[in-house]
Amino acid sequence: MRGPIARVLARPVAVLVASAAVLVMGVLSFLNIPLQMLPDGFEESSISVSARLRDSSAAEAERHVAIPLAEAIGTVSGIASVVSRSDRTEVDIELELRAVADPASVERVVRDRIARVEPDLPDDVDRVHVRRQGSNYRPVVFFACTARTDRLTLSDFVEDSLQPRLEALDGVARVGIWGSLRRSVRVQLDQEEVTRRRLDLRELLRRLRGDNLSMDLGELGEGARTSYLRAAMEFDSIEDLRDFPVLEGVRLADIADVEVVPGLDQGWSRYNGSPVLVGTVLKAAGANTVDVCREIRSFFEEQEAAHPELGELDLIPFFDQGDIIENSIRTLYENALYGGILAVLVLYGFFRRLRMTLLVAAAIPLSLTIAVTVLYLGGSSLNIATLMGLTLAVGMLIDNAIVVVESILRRREEGDDPRTASASGSGEVALAVLTATITTIVVFVPAIFLSGDTQAR
């Protein structure tokens, strides 16, 4: 006996050890490989840059934070567009990447550019955060929040406590909240007092606006250091507003009721007929969707038990992509298992030999563990696309195994001993099996060029 097949057959112990090693690596890879709905290349990539400010105005935030950051990172190769949003407490910059760009490389360059410009930002800017998102505004979880308390208290809890803690979870990129109610200050003038004191309401309104502002006063250079000057003349408390002088010896509280009330309702949401706050969770790029969703569900359960003062806090994830992925993959697993069992039964019906049938059946798990190991070591994930490919590959594997086993069986019937029959029978059909497999693979080669995205390829 000659050839590679004969040399393999001559070392049964080595083959057994190699098979056991492959099975162990396959099991470890299967337990650790990420689970996703679709491969990374099918999702648009973006990078989010956010900077929180302790106290500023929207104009100052745009001028001194958003514009310097956008100018520093806007020229990075691979960025298709830059969109920024500024308010008095935060600056958000969304970077949409080109299809051919490597998100990891672009993120490294963006972090480097931000590190260079960060020392020149105003002192009231906290650390700039950079997060790579796996898809453009595609949440992995939608949830509803309700409790037996007033809506204003619930809104304060969600924005001040729940949202920051949820964003701190591993794998979470951003959390959005809709339907929350904000606090505002209402000044209800006493018409009789206004008439008796002959107050000019336009002048009073102008003075209130003039004494409650945050204004940029320019820059002050001192050597290599530049300081930004700002007039912060805002009311710090409700008492400051009540003590606002209207006339000599007359405060605003003397002619009006000044109180904190719920702000204007900008929108509302309902779940099963009950008013709720609605939230969305976006995962960070590279995070395991299933693991992130599981952690979010556990976090919701902890929060529901940790806040009895809210009165039956209920966090309801009414859309959970992790649960959908688990159900989809479980269905594919079951279909593949049932298909394998049916294939083995059909083989036994033709071969009428249990040993030959088991040989073909043993090739299925061994080949699948090799494939999963290659996917894991290559940085891929188990998703609908890869599982469909593995299912198709199992069918092709059984076809090839039937051809090889039938050839070996024929040589055995001709009188060859088991080792000779295995080597000769496999060698006779090796070229035919290889050719048939290659032609099947070649059919799918054009699909590689359907997208310009290197990740999708």
C-alpha positions in Angstrom: 0.0 0.0 0.0 1.3 3.4 -0.9 0.1 7.0 -0.8 -1.0 9.3 1.9 -4.2 7.3 2.7 -2.1 4.2 3.3 0.3 6.1 5.6 -2.6 7.4 7.6 -4.1 3.9 8.0 -0.7 2.6 9.2 -0.9 4.9 12.2 -4.2 4.2 14.0 -3.0 5.6 17.4 -2.0 8.9 15.9 -5.3 9.2 14.0 -7.2 8.4 17.2 -5.2 11.0 19.2 -5.7 13.6 16.4 -9.4 13.0 16.3 -9.7 13.3 20.1 -7.8 16.6 19.9 -10.0 17.9 17.2 -13.1 17.0 19.2 -11.8 18.8 22.3 -10.9 21.9 20.3 -14.3 21.8 18.6 -16.1 21.7 21.9 -14.1 24.5 23.4 -14.6 26.6 20.3 -18.4 25.9 20.3 -18.7 27.0 23.9 -16.8 30.3 23.3 -17.7 31.3 19.8 -19.9 34.5 19.6 -23.6 34.1 18.6 -25.0 36.8 16.3 -28.0 37.2 14.0 -25.9 38.1 10.9 -22.1 38.3 10.2 -20.4 41.5 11.0 -19.8 42.4 7.3 -23.5 42.6 6.7 -23.9 45.4 9.2 -23.0 49.1 8.7 -20.3 50.2 11.0 -20.1 53.5 12.8 -18.1 55.1 15.6 -19.6 57.2 18.3 -17.6 60.0 20.0 -19.2 61.6 23.1 -18.0 64.2 25.6 -19.9 65.2 28.7 -19.7 68.8 29.9 -20.3 69.8 33.5 -21.8 73.2 32.7 -21.9 75.0 29.4 -24.2 76.3 26.6 -25.0 74.6 23.3 -23.2 77.3 21.4 -20.1 77.0 23.5 -20.2 73.2 23.3 -20.3 73.4 19.6 -17.6 76.0 19.2 -15.1 74.8 21.8 -15.7 71.0 21.8 -17.7 69.7 18.8 -15.8 71.7 16.1 -12.3 70.9 17.4 -13.1 67.3 17.7 -14.8 67.1 14.3 -11.8 68.9 12.6 -9.4 66.5 14.3 -11.1 63.3 13.3 -13.0 64.4 10.1 -9.9 63.8 7.9 -9.3 60.2 9.0 -9.2 57.8 6.1 -12.3 55.5 5.9 -14.8 58.0 7.3 -17.8 58.7 5.0 -19.6 61.3 7.0 -19.4 63.2 10.3 -22.6 64.3 12.2 -22.5 66.2 15.5 -25.1 67.2 18.0 -24.4 69.6 20.9 -26.3 70.7 24.0 -25.4 72.2 27.3 -24.3 68.9 28.9 -23.1 66.7 26.1 -21.5 66.6 22.6 -22.2 63.6 20.4 -20.4 62.9 17.1 -21.4 60.0 14.9 -18.8 58.8 12.3 -20.2 56.7 9.5 -17.5 54.5 8.0 -17.0 53.5 4.3 -17.8 50.0 3.3 -14.1 49.2 2.5 -12.8 50.6 5.8 -11.5 48.5 8.6 -13.5 49.7 11.7 -10.8 48.6 14.2 -8.1 50.5 12.3 -10.3 53.6 12.0 -11.1 53.5 15.7 -7.4 53.4 16.6 -6.7 56.4 14.5 -9.7 58.3 15.9 -8.6 57.6 19.5 -5.1 58.8 18.6 -6.4 62.1 17.1 -8.7 62.7 20.1 -5.8 62.1 22.5 -3.8 64.9 20.7 -6.6 67.5 20.8 -8.1 66.5 24.3 -5.6 68.7 26.3 -6.8 71.8 24.3 -10.4 71.3 25.2 -12.1 73.3 28.0 -11.5 72.3 31.6 -15.2 71.5 32.2 -15.1 68.7 29.6 -14.9 65.2 31.1 -13.1 62.4 29.4 -14.0 61.9 25.7 -15.5 58.4 25.1 -15.1 56.5 21.8 -17.3 53.6 21.0 -17.6 51.5 17.9 -21.1 50.3 17.1 -21.8 47.2 15.1 -24.7 48.7 13.3 -26.3 52.1 12.6 -28.9 52.8 15.2 -30.1 49.2 15.4 -30.9 48.4 19.0 -30.6 44.9 20.4 -33.2 45.5 23.1 -36.4 47.6 23.3 -37.8 47.8 26.8 -40.7 49.4 28.6 -40.4 50.8 32.1 -43.4 51.3 34.4 -44.0 51.6 38.2 -46.7 52.5 40.6 -45.5 56.1 41.0 -46.0 59.4 39.2 -44.4 59.8 35.8 -42.1 62.6 36.9 -40.5 60.5 39.7 -40.2 57.5 37.3 -38.5 59.8 34.7 -36.0 61.1 37.3 -35.1 57.5 38.3 -34.7 56.3 34.7 -32.5 59.2 33.6 -30.5 59.7 36.8 -30.0 56.0 37.9 -31.2 53.4 35.4 -29.7 54.8 32.2 -26.1 55.4 33.5 -26.0 52.0 35.1 -27.3 50.3 32.0 -24.7 52.1 29.9 -22.0 50.9 32.2 -22.7 47.2 31.4 -20.1 45.4 29.4 -21.0 45.4 25.7 -23.5 48.2 25.9 -22.7 51.2 23.6 -25.6 53.5 24.2 -29.1 53.7 25.9 -31.9 55.9 24.6 -35.0 56.9 26.6 -38.3 58.2 25.2 -41.4 59.5 26.9 -39.7 60.9 30.0 -41.1 64.0 31.7 -38.7 66.8 32.7 -39.1 69.4 35.4 -39.7 73.1 34.7 -40.3 76.2 36.7 -43.6 78.0 36.4 -44.1 81.7 37.3 -47.8 82.4 37.8 -48.2 86.2 38.0 -50.7 87.8 40.3 -52.7 90.1 38.0 -53.8 92.4 40.8 -50.3 92.9 42.0 -49.0 93.5 38.5 -51.7 96.1 37.9 -51.3 97.8 41.2 -47.5 98.2 40.9 -47.8 99.1 37.2 -45.2 96.6 36.1 -44.0 96.4 32.5 -44.2 92.7 31.7 -42.0 93.0 28.6 -39.3 94.7 30.7 -39.6 92.0 33.4 -39.3 89.2 30.9 -36.3 90.9 29.3 -34.6 91.2 32.7 -35.3 87.6 33.6 -33.8 86.4 30.3 -30.8 88.7 30.7 -30.1 87.5 34.2 -30.5 83.8 33.3 -28.0 83.0 30.6 -24.7 81.4 29.9 -22.7 83.4 27.5 -19.4 83.0 25.7 -17.1 86.0 26.3 -14.1 84.9 24.2 -10.6 83.7 24.7 -7.7 84.8 26.9 -4.2 83.7 25.8 -1.4 83.4 28.4 1.7 81.9 26.9 1.0 78.4 25.5 -2.2 78.2 27.4 -5.6 79.4 26.2 -8.5 80.0 28.6 -12.1 80.3 27.5 -14.1 83.0 29.3 -17.8 82.5 29.9 -20.4 84.4 31.9 -22.4 81.9 33.9 -25.4 83.9 35.2 -28.0 81.3 35.7 -30.4 80.7 38.5 -29.0 77.9 40.7 -32.1 77.2 42.7 -35.8 78.0 42.9 -35.1 80.4 45.8 -32.8 82.5 43.6 -35.6 83.0 41.2 -38.1 83.8 44.0 -35.7 86.4 45.3 -35.2 88.1 41.9 -35.7 91.9 42.4 -38.6 93.3 40.4 -38.7 96.7 42.0 -37.0 98.3 45.0 -38.0 96.2 47.9 -40.2 93.9 45.8 -39.2 90.3 44.9 -40.6 88.1 42.2 -42.2 86.0 44.9 -44.2 89.0 46.1 -46.1 89.3 42.8 -46.1 85.7 41.5 -46.2 82.0 42.6 -42.9 80.4 41.6 -42.9 76.6 41.7 -41.4 73.5 40.1 -43.9 71.6 38.0 -43.7 68.9 35.3 -42.6 70.3 32.0 -44.6 70.2 28.8 -45.4 66.6 27.6 -43.5 66.1 24.4 -44.9 62.6 23.8 -46.0 59.4 25.5 -45.9 55.7 25.0 -48.2 52.8 26.1 -47.6 49.1 26.6 -50.6 46.9 27.0 -52.7 50.0 27.5 -50.5 51.4 30.4 -48.3 54.5 30.1 -44.6 53.6 30.1 -41.2 55.0 29.3 -39.6 53.3 26.4 -35.8 52.6 26.1 -33.5 51.2 23.5 -30.1 49.5 24.0 -27.3 49.5 21.4 -24.5 47.0 21.7 -20.8 47.8 21.2 -19.1 46.4 18.2 -17.6 43.0 18.7 -19.8 42.2 21.7 -21.6 39.0 21.8 -25.3 39.9 21.2 -26.6 36.9 23.2 -24.3 37.6 26.2 -25.2 41.3 26.2 -28.9 40.6 26.1 -28.6 38.0 28.9 -26.7 40.5 31.0 -29.4 43.2 30.4 -32.2 40.8 31.4 -30.3 40.0 34.6 -29.7 43.7 35.3 -33.5 44.3 34.9 -34.3 41.6 37.4 -31.8 43.1 39.9 -33.2 46.6 39.5 -36.8 45.5 39.9 -35.9 44.0 43.3 -33.6 46.8 44.4 -36.2 49.7 44.2 -39.3 48.9 46.3 -39.8 52.7 46.9 -41.0 53.0 43.3 -43.8 50.6 43.9 -43.6 47.5 41.7 -41.0 48.6 39.2 -41.4 46.6 36.0 -38.8 46.5 33.2 -40.2 44.7 30.2 -37.9 43.8 27.3 -40.6 43.5 24.5 -37.9 43.1 21.8 -34.8 41.0 22.6 -32.5 40.3 19.7 -30.6 37.8 21.8 -33.7 35.8 22.4 -34.5 35.8 18.7 -31.0 34.6 17.9 -31.1 31.8 20.4 -34.5 30.6 19.1 -33.3 30.8 15.5 -30.0 29.0 16.2 -31.9 26.4 18.3 -34.3 25.8 15.4 -31.3 25.3 13.0 -29.7 23.0 15.5 -32.8 20.9 15.7 -33.3 20.8 11.9 -29.7 19.8 11.4 -30.0 17.1 14.0 -33.2 15.7 12.5 -31.7 15.9 9.0 -28.6 13.9 10.2 -30.8 11.3 11.9 -32.9 10.9 8.7 -29.8 10.7 6.6 -28.3 7.9 8.8 -31.6 6.0 8.6 -31.6 6.2 4.8 -28.0 5.1 4.7 -28.8 2.1 6.9 -31.7 1.2 4.6 -29.3 1.0 1.6 -26.2 -0.4 3.3 -28.0 -2.8 5.6 -24.7 -2.8 7.6 -24.6 -1.0 11.0 -20.8 -0.6 11.0 -20.7 1.1 7.6 -23.6 3.4 8.6 -21.9 4.4 11.8 -18.7 5.2 9.9 -20.6 7.7 7.7 -22.5 9.1 10.7 -19.2 9.6 12.7 -17.9 11.9 9.9 -20.6 14.4 10.6 -19.7 15.6 14.2 -16.0 15.3 13.5 -16.2 17.6 10.4 -18.5 20.1 12.2 -16.1 20.4 15.1 -13.3 21.2 12.6 -15.4 23.8 10.9 -16.5 25.5 14.2 -12.8 25.5 15.3 -11.8 27.2 12.1 -14.6 29.8 12.5 -13.6 30.5 16.1 -9.9 30.9 15.4 -10.6 33.1 12.4 -12.7 35.5 14.5 -16.0 34.6 13.0 -19.3 33.9 14.8 -22.1 31.4 14.7 -25.0 33.1 12.9 -27.8 32.3 10.5 -25.5 32.5 7.5 -22.7 30.2 8.9 -25.2 27.7 10.2 -27.0 27.5 6.9 -23.6 26.9 5.3 -22.7 24.2 7.8 -26.1 22.5 7.1 -25.4 22.5 3.4 -21.9 21.2 4.0 -23.3 18.3 6.0 -25.3 17.2 3.0 -22.3 17.4 0.7 -20.2 15.5 3.3 -22.7 12.6 3.5 -22.7 12.4 -0.4 -18.9 12.1 -0.4 -18.9 9.7 2.5 -21.4 7.4 0.7 -19.2 7.3 -2.4 -16.1 6.5 -0.4 -17.7 3.9 1.8 -19.4 2.2 -1.2 -16.0 2.0 -2.9 -14.4 0.4 0.1 -17.3 -2.0 0.5 -16.9 -3.1 -3.1 -13.2 -3.8 -2.6 -14.0 -5.8 0.5 -16.4 -7.9 -1.5 -13.7 -8.5 -4.1 -11.6 -10.2 -1.3 -9.2 -7.4 -0.1 -8.4 -7.2 3.6 -9.9 -4.2 5.5 -6.7 -2.1 5.4 -6.1 -2.7 1.8 -9.7 -2.1 0.9 -9.8 1.2 2.8 -6.6 2.5 1.1 -7.5 1.3 -2.4 -11.2 2.1 -2.3 -10.6 5.6 -1.0 -7.8 6.2 -3.6 -9.9 5.1 -6.5 -12.7 7.7 -5.8 -10.5 10.5 -4.3 -10.1 12.5 -7.5 -13.9 12.2 -8.3 -14.9 13.3 -4.8 -12.4 16.2 -4.8 -13.6 17.3 -8.2 -17.2 17.2 -7.2 -16.5 19.1 -4.0 -14.5 21.8 -5.8 -17.2 22.3 -8.5 -19.8 22.8 -5.7 -17.6 25.4 -4.0 -17.0 27.2 -7.3 -20.7 27.8 -7.7 -20.7 30.1 -4.7 -17.5 32.0 -5.6 -19.4 34.8 -7.5 -21.4 35.6 -4.3 -18.1 36.9 -2.8 -18.1 39.8 -5.2 -21.7 40.9 -4.5 -20.5 43.4 -2.0 -17.7 45.9 -1.8 -17.5 45.4 1.9 -14.3 43.5 2.8 -15.9 42.2 6.0 -18.9 40.8 4.1 -16.4 38.9 1.8 
